Amino acid sequence: MTRSLRLPGADALAAPVTGWTRDHWSGVADHWLGWVRDHASPGRALPRLPGRVTRDGERRESMETVCRSMVLAAARIAGAAPDDAAAAAIAAWYRDALVAGTTPGGPEEWPLAVTCRPPLVGLTQPLVETANAAFALHLARARLWDPLAPAEKDQVARWLRHHARLDAWENNWQLFPAMAEGFLRSVGEETPGHGARRVARVEGWYVGDGWYTDGPEHRFDYYSAWAIHPYLWAWYRMNDATGTAEGERHLERLAAFTASFERFVAPDGALLHVGRSLTYRTAALAAGWCAEISGVSPLAPGRWRRLASGVLKDFVDHGVGTHGPPSLGWYGPHDGTTQSYSGFGSPYYAGVGFLGLALPPEAEVWTAVEQDGEVADDVMPLRDLGWTVVRAGGVSRLVNHGSDHGTMAFDPTPDVDDPHYAKLSYSTHTAPGTGEAFAANVDGHLAILDADGTASRRTHLRGIRVDGPVSGSVHLPHLDRRPVPGAAVRTVSVVHGPWEVRCHLVRTAQERTVREGAHAVAADAPPESGTWAGGGRWARGARGVLSAVAPLHGYAGSGLRRDEGTNALGTCSATPYVTGTQPAGDHVHVALHLLRLDPGSTAEDLASADLDDVVDVAVEGTAVRVRWADDGAETTTDLASFVPWDGATAPEGPR
């Protein structure tokens, strides 16, 4: 079935930056929800959308479709007027689906989860969807829960109670049974009483700047935005704890997260592409909406709406959900952006990013005039995470010296690293290479090459440090799942606007070739490319995003890798890189990186650029002095001592 997305015209007065208003948001919500109804089953509990089915089976995928889209539906109907006929119809549809899915022995009964304790004897993923249903019931209780008959409420409560009793994995999953319990308690139903302990466990993973690690390891990604913060927010509300010390502490953390998250969005609305489950897309907006609803957002209402509308508009402009249900991917379908547990209903978790629709049209966030989209270039160090977010050149990029997610490999991989965690830098306008491109491991990486050209992996960071515009980490490079004998890499990044001087102190037991890659750029056609100043290379992809790298010390050659079908931002991708010889022992390698929106520079301009007009770098022993030409800012960093690490295999320093 084909349906066209119809949206109102741009409102230049209320939304001078994006043109989008609340009516645009509700229009997208209704359109996306319409795809679920178009593929409905007779009882509405088992819709079958186009797309792949995971090993959990089609019934679980259909359950996921209903429960995840129910969060979007709940936000849509919670903020609707009492006489909104469309909202009433949506609510009735989801009540029917919920009753059919929780009817024991019924033709459309949903599978029950089992406890997350090996050996597993069934499916665990339904626990996730139960939490989503509980979240939706809380958001729109008056329209989803209250109209149910007493017998129907008892049936749904028994289903929730089953899942509230289960053990969960030691990460954001701790909040899933807590969500089921929280809603039961909020409507006066019997509960197992384990939720507070689970919530305390997650609160213990708080790190700083509003961010939580996703489990006891050093794991940072958007799960803070779309799972941990929203579920904690809902838990405290369901338990009437927003005025308690714990509830107030969480609101402070929520506000801090929202302040940092602003830098993860580029001026044109592009969202920083990093971490797993990226097919959830707009779900990254959820924490910011929670802050807005609770009145603790550090951003003015017009500023937050401009940011959030920019993100949604960017995805819609790239076709997400316009001519069919939101696909598994980023802009378009892309398997490399997904996990093994991602099925045809998974993308509907994007709906948690529509929580603002739960606010009525007269709420200030919907009536305030959008603030100007122009934002100043800046550097935001997130010291405890090992991240530095740089906003410059129309792009936001993340310098990654903190999160490797090494112990969270769900799929068989050459090593335990992951393209969405292991790179040295990510951005709003580039994506890491996956599949064959990740096997080659060129982009965003310093590789020690084996004799046959196999690239080492960056796994399990041993130490991190962030000090203003300078940040660094240590890793032991792996080949064939084993550490390279006698090898270690200390990396330090010095950022300045769209530029980064990336320095490495590499140790090897024998002579090797080293290779350093820039950001991979992508487009629907092969990106243009050419030579850059100082013997470097550049490539330019969609939207004019320019990625370049030049050798400054320890490198002698350069090249360009091209791939097809491996990048979430386009069919064709290209990665500039530099190469050099690494003698046995400790040696320094330094390269200059550039990433910015630059649709106008010609190949001749780039080839003739003079690096002296950008930066002056001097290397003495293991110390690297960097002086920027535009303002004279200067740093000197000893690569051997900047990151606290004593050579042990266990993590050291701020971790």
C-alpha positions as CSV (number, residue, x, y, z in Angstrom):
1,M,0.0,0.0,0.0
2,T,1.3,3.5,-0.9
3,R,0.3,6.6,1.1
4,S,1.8,10.0,0.7
5,L,3.0,12.0,3.7
6,R,1.0,15.3,3.7
7,L,2.3,18.1,6.0
8,P,1.3,21.7,6.4
9,G,3.3,24.4,4.7
10,A,6.3,25.9,6.4
11,D,5.5,28.5,9.1
12,A,8.1,31.2,8.6
13,L,6.8,33.2,11.5
14,A,6.6,30.6,14.3
15,A,9.5,28.5,12.9
16,P,11.9,30.8,10.9
17,V,14.6,28.1,11.0
18,T,12.9,24.8,10.3
19,G,9.5,25.9,9.2
20,W,8.1,23.1,11.4
21,T,5.3,23.4,14.0
22,R,3.4,20.9,16.2
23,D,1.2,20.1,13.3
24,H,4.1,18.8,11.4
25,W,5.1,16.5,14.3
26,S,1.5,15.2,14.7
27,G,1.3,14.7,10.9
28,V,4.5,12.6,10.9
29,A,3.2,10.6,13.9
30,D,-0.2,9.9,12.2
31,H,1.6,8.9,9.0
32,W,4.0,6.5,10.8
33,L,1.2,5.0,12.9
34,G,-0.8,4.5,9.7
35,W,1.7,2.1,8.4
36,V,1.2,-0.1,11.4
37,R,-2.6,-0.1,10.9
38,D,-2.2,-0.8,7.2
39,H,-0.4,-4.1,8.0
40,A,-2.7,-5.1,10.9
41,S,-3.8,-8.6,11.8
42,P,-7.5,-9.3,12.5
43,G,-7.0,-8.8,16.3
44,R,-4.5,-6.0,15.7
45,A,-1.8,-7.6,18.0
46,L,0.3,-9.1,15.2
47,P,0.9,-6.6,12.4
48,R,3.4,-7.8,9.8
49,L,5.4,-4.9,8.4
50,P,7.9,-5.3,5.5
51,G,11.4,-6.2,6.6
52,R,13.4,-8.9,8.1
53,V,12.6,-11.3,11.0
54,T,15.1,-12.1,13.7
55,R,15.7,-15.5,15.2
56,D,13.0,-14.6,17.8
57,G,10.4,-15.2,15.2
58,E,7.6,-13.2,13.5
59,R,5.2,-13.2,16.5
60,R,7.8,-11.4,18.7
61,E,8.5,-8.9,15.9
62,S,4.9,-8.1,15.6
63,M,4.6,-7.7,19.4
64,E,7.6,-5.3,19.1
65,T,5.8,-3.4,16.4
66,V,2.7,-2.8,18.5
67,C,4.5,-2.0,21.8
68,R,7.0,0.4,20.3
69,S,4.6,2.2,18.1
70,M,2.3,2.4,21.1
71,V,4.8,4.8,22.7
72,L,4.4,7.1,19.7
73,A,0.6,6.7,19.8
74,A,0.6,7.5,23.5
75,A,2.4,10.8,23.0
76,R,0.1,11.6,20.1
77,I,-3.2,11.0,22.0
78,A,-2.0,12.3,25.4
79,G,-1.7,15.8,24.1
80,A,-4.7,15.7,21.9
81,A,-7.9,17.6,22.5
82,P,-10.8,15.5,24.0
83,D,-12.8,15.8,20.7
84,D,-9.9,14.8,18.5
85,A,-11.5,11.9,16.5
86,A,-8.2,10.7,15.1
87,A,-6.7,10.4,18.5
88,A,-9.7,8.5,19.8
89,A,-9.4,6.0,16.9
90,I,-5.7,5.5,17.6
91,A,-6.4,4.9,21.3
92,A,-9.1,2.3,20.5
93,W,-6.9,0.5,18.1
94,Y,-4.1,0.1,20.6
95,R,-6.4,-1.0,23.4
96,D,-7.7,-3.8,21.1
97,A,-4.1,-4.8,20.2
98,L,-3.1,-4.8,23.9
99,V,-6.0,-7.0,25.0
100,A,-5.5,-9.4,22.0
101,G,-1.8,-9.7,22.7
102,T,-2.2,-10.5,26.4
103,T,-5.0,-13.0,26.1
104,P,-3.6,-16.3,27.3
105,G,-4.1,-19.0,24.6
106,G,-5.6,-16.4,22.3
107,P,-4.9,-16.6,18.5
108,E,-2.7,-13.5,18.7
109,E,-1.1,-14.0,22.1
110,W,2.3,-12.5,22.5
111,P,5.2,-14.6,23.7
112,L,6.2,-14.2,27.3
113,A,9.8,-13.4,28.2
114,V,12.0,-15.6,30.4
115,T,14.4,-14.5,33.0
116,C,17.8,-13.3,31.7
117,R,19.8,-15.9,33.5
118,P,21.7,-18.6,31.6
119,P,20.9,-21.1,30.5
120,L,18.2,-19.3,28.6
121,V,15.1,-21.5,27.9
122,G,13.1,-19.0,25.8
123,L,12.9,-15.4,24.5
124,T,14.1,-12.5,26.6
125,Q,13.3,-9.7,24.1
126,P,9.6,-9.5,25.0
127,L,10.7,-8.0,28.3
128,V,11.8,-4.9,26.4
129,E,8.4,-4.6,24.7
130,T,6.6,-5.0,28.0
131,A,8.5,-1.9,29.3
132,N,7.4,0.0,26.2
133,A,3.8,-0.9,26.8
134,A,4.0,0.2,30.4
135,F,5.6,3.5,29.3
136,A,2.8,4.0,26.8
137,L,0.1,3.1,29.4
138,H,1.6,5.7,31.8
139,L,1.8,8.5,29.2
140,A,-1.8,8.1,28.0
141,R,-3.4,6.3,31.0
142,A,-6.7,8.2,30.5
143,R,-7.2,6.8,27.0
144,L,-5.3,3.5,27.0
145,W,-5.8,2.1,30.5
146,D,-8.9,3.7,32.1
147,P,-11.4,2.6,29.3
148,L,-10.5,-1.1,29.7
149,A,-13.0,-3.3,31.3
150,P,-12.1,-4.7,34.8
151,A,-11.4,-8.2,33.3
152,E,-9.2,-6.6,30.7
153,K,-7.3,-4.6,33.2
154,D,-6.7,-7.8,35.3
155,Q,-5.4,-9.6,32.2
156,V,-3.0,-6.8,31.3
157,A,-1.9,-6.5,34.9
158,R,-1.1,-10.2,35.1
159,W,1.0,-9.9,31.9
160,L,2.9,-6.9,33.3
161,R,3.4,-8.7,36.7
162,H,5.0,-11.7,35.0
163,H,7.6,-9.5,33.4
164,A,8.1,-7.3,36.5
165,R,9.4,-10.4,38.4
166,L,12.1,-11.3,35.8
167,D,15.9,-10.9,36.1
168,A,17.4,-8.6,33.5
169,W,20.8,-8.1,31.9
170,E,23.3,-5.8,33.7
171,N,22.7,-2.7,31.5
172,N,19.7,-0.6,30.6
173,W,17.6,-3.8,30.8
174,Q,17.4,-3.4,34.6
175,L,14.8,-0.7,33.9
176,F,12.5,-2.9,31.9
177,P,10.9,-5.0,34.7
178,A,11.0,-1.8,36.8
179,M,8.8,0.0,34.2
180,A,6.3,-2.8,34.4
181,E,6.3,-2.7,38.2
182,G,6.1,1.1,38.2
183,F,2.9,1.2,36.2
184,L,1.3,-1.5,38.2
185,R,2.0,0.4,41.4
186,S,0.6,3.6,39.8
187,V,-2.8,2.0,39.2
188,G,-2.9,0.2,42.6
189,E,-2.0,-3.3,41.4
190,E,0.1,-5.8,43.3
191,T,3.8,-5.6,42.5
192,P,6.9,-7.8,43.2
193,G,8.7,-5.0,44.9
194,H,12.0,-5.3,43.1
195,G,11.8,-2.0,41.0
196,A,13.5,0.3,43.5
197,R,16.5,-1.9,43.7
198,R,16.8,-2.1,39.9
199,V,16.5,1.7,39.6
200,A,19.2,2.2,42.3
201,R,21.5,-0.1,40.3
202,V,21.1,2.0,37.2
203,E,21.5,5.3,39.2
204,G,24.8,3.9,40.4
205,W,26.1,3.9,36.8
206,Y,25.9,7.7,36.6
207,V,29.2,9.2,35.4
208,G,28.8,12.9,34.9
209,D,27.5,15.7,32.6
210,G,24.1,13.9,32.6
211,W,25.5,10.7,31.2
212,Y,25.2,7.1,32.4
213,T,27.3,4.2,31.4
214,D,25.1,1.4,30.0
215,G,26.1,-1.2,32.6
216,P,29.1,-1.5,34.8
217,E,31.6,-1.1,32.0
218,H,32.7,2.1,30.2
219,R,29.8,2.1,27.6
220,F,28.5,5.4,26.3
221,D,25.9,5.9,23.6
222,Y,22.4,7.1,23.0
223,Y,21.0,4.6,25.4
224,S,21.4,7.4,28.0
225,A,19.1,9.5,25.8
226,W,16.4,7.0,24.7
227,A,16.3,4.4,27.4
228,I,18.0,5.3,30.7
229,H,16.8,8.9,31.1
230,P,13.2,8.4,29.9
231,Y,12.6,5.2,31.9
232,L,14.0,6.8,35.1
233,W,11.9,9.9,34.4
234,A,8.8,7.7,34.0
235,W,9.7,5.6,37.1
236,Y,9.9,8.6,39.4
237,R,6.6,10.0,38.0
238,M,4.8,6.6,38.3
239,N,5.9,6.3,41.9
240,D,5.1,9.9,42.9
241,A,8.8,10.5,43.6
242,T,9.5,13.6,41.6
243,G,9.7,15.6,44.7
244,T,12.0,13.3,46.6
245,A,15.7,13.7,46.9
246,E,16.2,10.9,44.3
247,G,13.7,12.3,41.9
248,E,15.1,15.8,42.1
249,R,18.6,14.4,41.6
250,H,17.5,12.7,38.4
251,L,15.9,15.9,37.1
252,E,19.3,17.7,37.7
253,R,21.0,14.9,35.7
254,L,18.4,15.2,33.0
255,A,19.0,18.9,32.6
256,A,22.7,18.3,32.4
257,F,22.3,15.7,29.7
258,T,20.1,18.0,27.7
259,A,22.7,20.8,27.9
260,S,25.4,18.5,26.5
261,F,23.1,16.9,23.9
262,E,22.6,20.2,22.1
263,R,26.1,19.8,20.7
264,F,25.2,16.4,19.2
265,V,23.1,18.1,16.6
266,A,24.5,20.1,13.6
267,P,23.0,23.4,12.6
268,D,21.2,21.6,9.7
269,G,19.6,19.1,12.0
270,A,21.9,16.2,11.3
271,L,22.3,13.9,14.4
272,L,25.7,12.6,15.5
273,H,26.1,9.1,14.2
274,V,27.6,7.0,17.0
275,G,26.7,3.9,19.0
276,R,24.4,0.9,18.5
277,S,20.7,0.7,17.7
278,L,21.0,3.8,15.5
279,T,17.9,2.7,13.6
280,Y,16.0,4.3,16.5
281,R,16.9,7.7,15.1
282,T,14.7,10.4,16.7
283,A,14.5,8.4,19.9
284,A,17.7,10.3,20.8
285,L,15.4,13.3,21.5
286,A,13.5,11.6,24.3
287,A,15.6,12.8,27.2
288,G,15.4,16.4,26.0
289,W,11.6,16.2,25.8
290,C,11.5,14.7,29.3
291,A,13.4,17.7,30.5
292,E,11.0,20.1,28.7
293,I,7.9,18.4,30.1
294,S,9.3,18.6,33.6
295,G,10.3,22.2,33.3
296,V,14.0,21.6,33.8
297,S,15.4,22.1,30.3
298,P,18.4,24.4,30.3
299,L,17.4,25.4,26.7
300,A,14.8,28.0,26.0
301,P,11.6,26.4,24.6
302,G,12.1,27.9,21.1
303,R,15.7,26.7,21.1
304,W,14.8,23.2,22.0
305,R,12.0,23.0,19.5
306,R,14.3,24.3,16.8
307,L,16.8,21.6,17.6
308,A,14.2,18.8,17.9
309,S,12.3,19.8,14.8
310,G,15.6,20.1,12.9
311,V,16.4,16.4,13.7
312,L,13.0,15.1,12.7
313,K,12.9,17.2,9.6
314,D,16.3,16.0,8.6
315,F,15.2,12.4,8.7
316,V,11.9,13.0,7.0
317,D,13.7,15.0,4.3
318,H,15.8,12.0,3.7
319,G,12.7,9.8,3.2
320,V,12.4,8.1,6.6
321,G,8.9,6.8,6.9
322,T,7.6,8.8,4.0
323,H,6.8,6.0,1.5
324,G,6.7,3.1,3.8
325,P,7.3,2.2,7.5
326,P,10.6,3.5,8.9
327,S,13.3,1.1,7.6
328,L,16.1,-0.6,9.4
329,G,18.9,1.8,8.8
330,W,19.6,5.5,9.2
331,Y,18.4,7.6,6.2
332,G,17.7,4.6,4.0
333,P,17.8,0.9,4.6
334,H,21.3,-0.2,5.9
335,D,21.9,-3.5,7.6
336,G,25.3,-2.3,9.0
337,T,23.5,0.1,11.2
338,T,21.5,-2.6,12.9
339,Q,22.0,-5.4,15.4
340,S,21.1,-9.1,15.3
341,Y,18.1,-8.3,17.5
342,S,16.7,-5.7,15.1
343,G,13.5,-6.8,13.3
344,F,10.9,-5.1,11.2
345,G,9.2,-3.3,14.2
346,S,12.5,-2.1,15.8
347,P,12.6,1.3,14.1
348,Y,9.3,2.3,15.7
349,Y,11.2,3.0,19.0
350,A,11.9,6.3,17.2
351,G,8.5,7.2,18.6
352,V,9.9,7.9,22.1
353,G,11.5,10.9,20.5
354,F,7.9,12.3,19.9
355,L,7.2,12.8,23.7
356,G,6.7,16.5,23.1
357,L,3.3,15.7,21.5
358,A,2.1,14.8,25.0
359,L,2.2,18.5,25.7
360,P,-0.9,20.4,24.5
361,P,-0.7,22.9,21.6
362,E,-0.7,25.8,24.0
363,A,2.5,24.7,25.7
364,E,5.2,27.2,25.4
365,V,7.5,24.8,23.6
366,W,4.9,24.8,20.8
367,T,4.0,28.5,20.8
368,A,7.5,30.0,21.2
369,V,9.2,31.3,18.1
370,E,12.1,29.2,17.1
371,Q,15.5,30.7,18.0
372,D,18.0,31.3,15.3
373,G,19.7,28.1,14.2
374,E,23.1,29.7,14.0
375,V,25.3,28.4,16.8
376,A,28.8,29.4,17.8
377,D,31.7,27.0,17.2
378,D,32.8,25.5,20.4
379,V,34.5,22.6,22.1
380,M,32.7,20.6,24.9
381,P,35.0,18.3,26.9
382,L,33.1,15.4,28.6
383,R,35.9,14.5,30.8
384,D,34.4,11.5,32.6
385,L,33.3,10.0,29.4
386,G,36.6,10.4,27.6
387,W,34.7,12.4,24.8
388,T,35.2,15.8,23.3
389,V,32.4,17.2,21.1
390,V,33.5,19.9,18.7
391,R,31.0,22.0,16.8
392,A,32.6,23.8,13.8
393,G,32.4,24.1,10.0
394,G,28.7,23.2,10.0
395,V,29.5,19.8,11.5
396,S,29.5,18.4,15.0
397,R,32.0,15.7,15.6
398,L,32.9,13.5,18.6
399,V,36.5,12.8,19.4
400,N,36.3,9.4,21.1
401,H,38.8,8.4,23.7
402,G,36.4,6.9,26.1
403,S,33.9,4.3,24.8
404,D,34.8,1.0,23.2
405,H,31.9,-1.2,24.3
406,G,34.3,-4.1,24.0
407,T,32.3,-6.5,26.1
408,M,29.0,-5.9,24.3
409,A,29.6,-7.7,21.0
410,F,26.3,-9.4,20.2
411,D,27.4,-10.6,16.7
412,P,30.4,-12.6,15.6
413,T,33.1,-10.2,14.6
414,P,36.8,-10.4,13.8
415,D,37.4,-9.0,17.2
416,V,35.3,-7.6,20.0
417,D,35.4,-4.0,18.7
418,D,32.5,-2.4,16.8
419,P,32.5,0.2,14.0
420,H,30.1,2.4,16.0
421,Y,32.4,2.5,19.1
422,A,36.0,1.8,18.1
423,K,36.7,4.8,15.8
424,L,38.7,7.8,17.0
425,S,36.1,10.2,15.7
426,Y,32.4,10.3,14.7
427,S,30.3,13.1,13.2
428,T,26.9,14.3,12.2
429,H,27.7,14.1,8.5
430,T,29.7,10.9,8.3
431,A,29.2,7.3,9.3
432,P,31.8,4.6,9.9
433,G,32.3,1.9,7.4
434,T,30.6,-1.4,8.2
435,G,30.9,-4.9,6.7
436,E,33.8,-5.2,4.3
437,A,34.8,-1.6,5.1
438,F,35.1,-2.4,8.8
439,A,37.1,-5.5,8.1
440,A,39.5,-3.3,6.2
441,N,39.3,-0.8,9.1
442,V,40.6,2.3,7.4
443,D,38.3,5.2,8.5
444,G,38.8,6.9,11.9
445,H,41.5,4.5,12.9
446,L,45.3,4.1,13.4
447,A,46.1,0.6,12.2
448,I,49.2,-1.5,12.5
449,L,49.2,-3.6,9.4
450,D,50.2,-7.2,9.2
451,A,52.4,-8.5,6.4
452,D,49.3,-9.4,4.4
453,G,47.7,-5.9,5.0
454,T,45.3,-7.0,7.7
455,A,44.6,-4.0,10.0
456,S,44.8,-4.2,13.8
457,R,41.7,-3.5,15.9
458,R,41.3,-0.8,18.6
459,T,39.8,-2.8,21.5
460,H,39.4,-2.2,25.2
461,L,40.9,1.2,26.0
462,R,43.4,1.1,28.8
463,G,43.4,4.7,29.9
464,I,41.7,8.0,29.0
465,R,42.2,11.7,29.7
466,V,40.4,14.8,28.5
467,D,41.9,18.2,29.2
468,G,40.1,21.0,27.3
469,P,40.8,20.7,23.6
470,V,43.4,17.9,24.2
471,S,42.3,14.3,24.8
472,G,43.9,10.9,24.6
473,S,43.7,7.2,25.2
474,V,45.8,4.0,25.2
475,H,44.9,0.8,23.5
476,L,46.7,-2.5,22.8
477,P,46.1,-3.3,19.1
478,H,44.7,-6.7,18.3
479,L,45.2,-8.9,15.2
480,D,43.2,-12.2,14.9
481,R,41.7,-11.7,18.3
482,R,45.1,-11.5,20.0
483,P,47.2,-8.5,21.1
484,V,50.0,-7.7,18.7
485,P,53.1,-8.9,20.5
486,G,54.9,-6.0,22.1
487,A,52.6,-3.4,20.6
488,A,50.8,-0.4,22.2
489,V,49.3,2.8,20.9
490,R,49.0,6.0,22.8
491,T,46.8,8.5,20.9
492,V,46.4,12.2,21.6
493,S,43.9,14.5,19.8
494,V,44.3,18.3,19.7
495,V,41.2,20.0,18.3
496,H,40.7,23.5,16.9
497,G,37.6,24.4,15.0
498,P,37.2,21.9,12.1
499,W,40.8,20.8,12.5
500,E,42.4,18.0,14.5
501,V,46.0,17.2,15.0
502,R,46.1,13.5,15.8
503,C,49.3,12.2,17.4
504,H,50.3,8.6,18.1
505,L,53.1,7.1,20.1
506,V,53.3,3.7,18.6
507,R,55.3,0.8,20.0
508,T,56.0,-2.4,18.1
509,A,58.5,-5.2,18.5
510,Q,59.4,-5.3,14.8
511,E,59.1,-3.0,11.8
512,R,55.5,-2.5,10.6
513,T,53.5,-0.3,8.3
514,V,51.0,2.0,10.0
515,R,48.0,3.6,8.4
516,E,45.8,6.4,9.6
517,G,42.3,7.1,8.1
518,A,40.1,10.1,8.0
519,H,36.3,10.2,8.2
520,A,34.6,8.2,5.5
521,V,32.3,10.4,3.4
522,A,29.4,9.0,1.4
523,A,27.0,9.8,-1.4
524,D,24.7,8.1,-3.8
525,A,27.4,8.4,-6.5
526,P,31.2,8.0,-5.9
527,P,32.5,10.9,-3.8
528,E,34.9,13.2,-5.6
529,S,38.5,13.2,-4.3
530,G,42.0,14.5,-4.9
531,T,45.3,15.4,-3.4
532,W,45.6,17.8,-0.4
533,A,48.3,20.0,0.9
534,G,51.5,18.4,2.1
535,G,51.0,15.2,0.3
536,G,47.6,14.4,1.9
537,R,44.2,13.3,0.4
538,W,40.7,14.6,0.5
539,A,37.2,13.3,-0.4
540,R,33.9,15.1,-0.6
541,G,30.5,13.5,-0.1
542,A,26.8,14.4,0.1
543,R,25.9,17.9,1.4
544,G,29.5,19.0,0.5
545,V,31.0,17.4,3.6
546,L,34.8,17.5,3.1
547,S,37.1,15.0,4.8
548,A,40.9,15.3,4.5
549,V,44.1,14.1,6.1
550,A,47.7,15.2,5.6
551,P,50.9,13.8,7.0
552,L,52.8,15.9,9.5
553,H,55.3,13.5,11.0
554,G,56.2,9.9,10.6
555,Y,54.0,9.4,7.5
556,A,55.3,9.4,3.9
557,G,52.4,8.2,1.7
558,S,48.7,8.7,1.2
559,G,45.8,7.0,-0.5
560,L,42.0,6.7,-0.8
561,R,39.8,3.7,-0.1
562,R,36.5,3.3,-1.9
563,D,33.6,1.1,-0.8
564,E,30.0,0.4,-1.9
565,G,27.1,-0.6,0.3
566,T,29.0,-0.2,3.6
567,N,28.0,3.3,4.7
568,A,24.8,4.4,6.3
569,L,24.8,7.8,4.6
570,G,25.1,6.7,1.0
571,T,25.7,3.8,-1.5
572,C,29.3,4.9,-2.3
573,S,31.9,6.0,0.2
574,A,35.5,7.1,0.2
575,T,38.1,7.4,3.0
576,P,41.4,9.4,2.6
577,Y,44.4,7.9,4.5
578,V,48.1,8.3,5.1
579,T,50.7,5.6,5.6
580,G,54.2,5.4,7.1
581,T,56.8,3.0,8.3
582,Q,57.0,2.1,12.0
583,P,60.5,0.9,13.0
584,A,60.8,-1.4,16.0
585,G,60.5,0.5,19.2
586,D,58.6,3.7,20.1
587,H,58.0,6.2,17.3
588,V,55.7,9.2,16.8
589,H,53.2,9.6,14.0
590,V,51.2,12.9,13.5
591,A,48.5,13.8,11.0
592,L,46.3,16.8,10.4
593,H,42.6,16.0,9.9
594,L,39.9,18.3,8.5
595,L,36.1,17.8,8.5
596,R,33.7,20.6,7.4
597,L,30.9,21.4,5.0
598,D,32.7,22.8,2.0
599,P,30.8,22.5,-1.2
600,G,32.6,25.3,-2.9
601,S,36.4,24.6,-2.8
602,T,37.8,23.4,-6.1
603,A,40.3,20.5,-6.5
604,E,42.9,23.1,-7.4
605,D,42.2,25.1,-4.2
606,L,42.6,22.0,-2.0
607,A,45.7,20.7,-3.8
608,S,47.5,24.1,-3.4
609,A,46.5,24.7,0.2
610,D,49.4,25.6,2.5
611,L,49.5,23.8,5.9
612,D,51.6,26.6,7.3
613,D,48.4,28.7,7.1
614,V,46.7,26.2,9.4
615,V,49.1,24.8,12.0
616,D,52.8,24.5,12.9
617,V,53.8,21.2,14.5
618,A,57.1,20.3,16.1
619,V,58.1,16.9,17.5
620,E,60.9,16.5,20.0
621,G,61.3,13.0,21.4
622,T,57.8,12.0,22.5
623,A,56.6,15.7,22.9
624,V,54.4,17.3,20.3
625,R,54.0,21.1,20.1
626,V,51.0,22.4,18.2
627,R,50.6,26.1,17.3
628,W,47.4,27.2,15.4
629,A,48.0,29.9,12.8
630,D,44.7,31.7,13.1
631,D,44.9,32.7,16.8
632,G,48.3,31.5,18.0
633,A,46.8,29.0,20.5
634,E,49.6,26.6,21.5
635,T,49.8,23.3,23.3
636,T,52.7,21.0,24.1
637,T,51.9,17.4,25.0
638,D,54.2,14.6,26.0
639,L,52.6,11.5,24.4
640,A,54.4,9.2,26.8
641,S,52.9,10.7,29.9
642,F,49.6,12.5,28.9
643,V,47.4,9.5,29.5
644,P,47.9,7.8,32.9
645,W,48.8,4.2,32.1
646,D,51.6,2.0,33.5
647,G,51.6,-0.7,30.8
648,A,49.2,-3.0,32.6
649,T,46.4,-4.7,30.8
650,A,43.7,-3.5,33.2
651,P,42.1,0.0,32.8
652,E,43.9,2.8,34.5
653,G,43.3,6.5,35.0
654,P,39.9,8.3,34.9
655,R,38.1,5.1,33.9
